[in-house]
Amino acid sequence: MVTRELLEKYLPDHSGFTVRHIEEKKDKFIAYMDYHVMNDQGYYIGYIDFSLHIPKDNPEDFKLRVHRKRSHYLVRYYDMRWVLEEALSYDIGDMIEEIEAKRGEDVA
């Protein structure tokens, strides 16, 4: 099961990602995040404001929701969505591995 501690450990807070707030609901966590977009020269040119909805019992079914009105970089938003989802899927996959490892320890 996903916990706040695991989310704080595994959600990226580097490489352009910022975790602003994690909210706990009955059946899921919602992480409010930003991704800061850089151009080819390495300058920040805006950000994408989004939330990550992570079910407590099934974290691999996370949903990414972009807050378009609060984002400052929408020109290439559709190009960036797959980058965000893929990057976050690796972090959530690492978290799932830890959850499964703990389950294995509990069974043994």
N, C-alpha and C positions, 0 to 999 in steps of 0.2 A: 504494500500500500504506500502511496506517495505521502510524504510528510513535508512540512514547511522546511525542515532542516535539510532534507534531500534537495529540494528545489533551490535553496540558497547555496548549496554546495555545487550543484551541477548546471544551473542556468548561467549562461555566459554573462559576465559583467566586464568585458574586455573586447578588444578587436572591433570596436564600433558599437557594440551592444551595451545598453545600460538598463539595469533592472531598477525601476522606480519604486514599485510597491507590489507586494503579494497579498492577495485577498483570499480568505478561505470561505468557501460556500459549503453547503451540505454534502454535495457529491463531487465537488471539483475545487481546484485552485485556479485563480485568475492572476496571471503575472502581467503587470503593466510595464511595457518596455519601450525603448527607442532603439533604432538602428541609425547611426550617423553615417551618411553616405559621403564617400570621397571621390574626387575626380582622378584622372590619370596622373596628375602631378602630385597627388597626395594631400590636397587641401579639402577640408570639409566643406560640402556645398549644400547641406541640408540634412534632414532627418525624416525617418518614417516612424510614426507613433503607432504602436500596435499592442494588442493584448493576446496573451497565450492562454487558452482555456484547456486545462489539463485534468482529465477525469482521475479521481483518486484511485479507482480500482483498475483502470485500463489506460495508463499514460501514453501508450503508443497511438491512441486515438485523439491526440491533441489537435486543437483547431487554432489557427492563426487568424486574427481579425484586425485588419488595418483600420485605423481611425483617420479616415481621409481628411476630415475637416481640420484636424489638429496636426497633420503632417505638413512638413515644409518642403517636401520633395516628392512630387507626384508625377513628374514628367516620365520617369522610367520606372514607376511603381510596379507595373506588371512584369518588367524584366527582373526586378529585384525580389519579387515574392518567392520564387523558387529558391533563390539563394538563402533567404531567411529560413524557409521551411527546411531546407536540407541541412543548414548549419545547426539549427535547433534539434533536428531529428538525431544527429550524432550525440549531442549532449543528453537528450532524453534517453537515448539508447544506453549510454553509460550508466545513467541513473537506474534504468530497468535491470541492467546486469547486477548492480549492487543489491537491488531489492531481491532478485532471484537468488543471489549468493546468500543473503541473510535467511531466506526461506529454507535453503538447503541446510544451513547451520541449525535452524530450529528443528528440522525434521531429524537430523542425525543425533 
